[in-house]
């Protein structure tokens, strides 16, 4: 980036910065700290997804349709997984 300049998107630069910071943090911490961090971040992610799904299911419990409407999509499983990697 210093030689060629920044021609990409801000998202790419943010992901690059997160990668560098994660590498440095991983090298400076011990295995016990990493395990605690993975469990904490994983638990928070699962709790947020569960809460969002629960709220969506409660809002539409009495409606008549075949699939739950979560994150703006009826077939949320496949489409939202693709959005995570976009």
QUIWO-V534796 format. One record per backbone hydrogen bond with DSSP energy under -1.0 kcal/mol. CO is the residue of the C=O (numbers start at 1). NH is the residue of the N-H. Records with the same first field share a line. If there is no record, write none. Layout:
CO: NH ; NH
This chain:
1: 5
9: 13
10: 14
11: 15
12: 16
13: 17
14: 18
15: 19
16: 20
17: 21
18: 22
19: 23
20: 24
21: 25
22: 26
23: 27
24: 28
30: 34
31: 35
32: 36
33: 37
34: 38
35: 39
36: 40
37: 41
38: 42
39: 43
40: 44
41: 45
42: 46
43: 47
44: 48
45: 49
46: 50
47: 51
48: 52
49: 53
50: 54
51: 55
52: 56
53: 57
54: 58
55: 59
56: 60
60: 63
70: 73
73: 70
75: 79
76: 80
77: 81
78: 82
79: 83
80: 84
83: 86
